[in-house]
Amino acid sequence: MSNNQQIAARDLSVLWHPCTQMKDHEWLPMIPIKRGEGVWLEDFDGNRYIDAVSSWWVNLFGHANPRINSALKSQVDQLEHVMLAGFSHEPAIQLAERLVEITPERLDRCFYVDNGSSAVEAALKMSYHSWKNQGHKGKHRFVTLSNSYHGETLGALAVGDVALYKETYEPLLMKVDTVTSPDCFGREPGESWESFSIRQFAEMETLLANKGNEISAVIVEPLVQCAGNMRMYHPIYLTLLREACDRYQVHLIADEIAVGFGRTGTMFACEQAKISPDFLCLSKGLTAGYLPLSVVMTSEQTYRTFYDDYENLTAFLHSHSYTGNPLGCAVALASLDIFRDDNVIANNQCLAKVMTEATAHLVDHPHVAEVRQHGMIVAIEMVKNKQTREPFPWQERRGLRVYQHALKKGALLRPLGNVTYLMPPYVISPEQIETLAQIATEGIDQATRS
Ligand SMILES: Cc1ncc(COP(=O)(O)O)c(C=O)c1O
């Protein structure tokens, strides 16, 4: 048995992996990783893989980044953790100050949570609770977009719409209003992203006009529905949504857990629509892929709706044990230093251009319906029939074939159904992007044959 096989056998006897039908591992080898460096992951047999998906979209500046490692090492000798109720610490304060500074205007308060789904849960509760504290007791409904994803805990799952994750648990979930997504894959031939996104907004406008007094918040993933097969839309939808939320007195929750911190070409995706949400959820890239941490940013005005004498019971009594963990905050600060010092957003724009050019030829592939991109995210959608866009049956798992090919060629290209995508760490080189595009092309060729 190889080293990989030995470790995998131990793993399979005790672990239960996320988002996995474990029986697949009877034929699909699991890859135990020994070490990481930059864009590279190395397994126990010495094989190396470019982490083209930033390990579920968390990694920003490569694995084992020396600057982030060093910040983590100093923090661990100072303070590993302290509860955040009644106590505080320097990294939590500094990070909150920095986030207030760099996030869109009016987001002046930072509430710490400890993972993405929990940030979404906290934002939903805060929205409802804030209206309640202001005397609006009937505002208890949430609006979401079709094909959206906000996490796996029950509240987050309820406001999501990816059937694969949601359907089984439907009887357990709160009812929400689902509006058709502005996902531009559905636009007419020749129609621009902008005009399609404007057209799609009509349904949202009608719902808010009719039920605004019962609606607490609309929750969206700005610009890219990542887990929903990397479907994308135009910023105009967010601009229109912000205006309508103001008109009908409804909160806007922007879930930038996947797209925040430079993924779409700007530090936050909302910037492209020139809007500020009522609640901004951040996680994943917040700690550059090191540790679980998340925040909900909101306005001073919303914060004040909870601020009262204790006996009035208006406080937000929501907590998680690892809220504001100092190690997470320290690495997040180190990551923000890299953004500040290394001209990351401008460099990403150059890398994004390389990604465009390296994948452009795939538009002509007989089984590719679309190559779409927002900044550092490129998605390639495979279909059975290019003319009708009939998808390959999901049971054929074509995306998985691309993944298997990529592993043999030294890349981690975990697909979303029939969509192969590149969402690499920002330390990737132009040559490595070209290598990934070539591996993806070969994989798509093989996966769509027969
Ligand atoms: C947009 C979005 N929201 C929420 C989540 C959930 O985050 P976590 O996996 O940390 O719970 C994800 C995870 O992929 C996400 O993409």
The ligand as an SDF file (V2000), in Angstrom:
LIG
                    3D

 16 16  0  0  0  0  0  0  0  0999 V2000
  -22.5130   32.5970    0.0810 C   0  0  0  0  0  0  0  0  0  0  0  0
  -22.2830   31.6500    1.2180 C   0  0  0  0  0  0  0  0  0  0  0  0
  -22.9050   31.8510    2.3810 N   0  0  0  0  0  0  0  0  0  0  0  0
  -22.7220   31.0600    3.4450 C   0  0  0  0  0  0  0  0  0  0  0  0
  -21.8890   29.9680    3.3740 C   0  0  0  0  0  0  0  0  0  0  0  0
  -21.7100   29.0740    4.5650 C   0  0  0  0  0  0  0  0  0  0  0  0
  -20.4650   29.2450    5.1530 O   0  0  0  0  0  0  0  0  0  0  0  0
  -19.8630   28.0850    6.0930 P   0  0  0  0  0  0  0  0  0  0  0  0
  -19.5410   26.9430    5.1830 O   0  0  0  0  0  0  0  0  0  0  0  0
  -18.6650   28.7020    6.7220 O   0  0  0  0  0  0  0  0  0  0  0  0
  -20.9260   27.7580    7.0830 O   0  0  0  0  0  0  0  0  0  0  0  0
  -21.2220   29.6990    2.1650 C   0  0  0  0  0  0  0  0  0  0  0  0
  -20.3430   28.5290    2.0430 C   0  0  0  0  0  0  0  0  0  0  0  0
  -19.9640   28.0990    0.9960 O   0  0  0  0  0  0  0  0  0  0  0  0
  -21.4360   30.5630    1.0590 C   0  0  0  0  0  0  0  0  0  0  0  0
  -20.8420   30.3340   -0.1240 O   0  0  0  0  0  0  0  0  0  0  0  0
  1  2  1  0
  2  3  1  0
  2 15  2  0
  3  4  2  0
  4  5  1  0
  5  6  1  0
  5 12  2  0
  6  7  1  0
  7  8  1  0
  8  9  2  0
  8 10  1  0
  8 11  1  0
 12 13  1  0
 12 15  1  0
 13 14  2  0
 15 16  1  0
M  END
$$$$
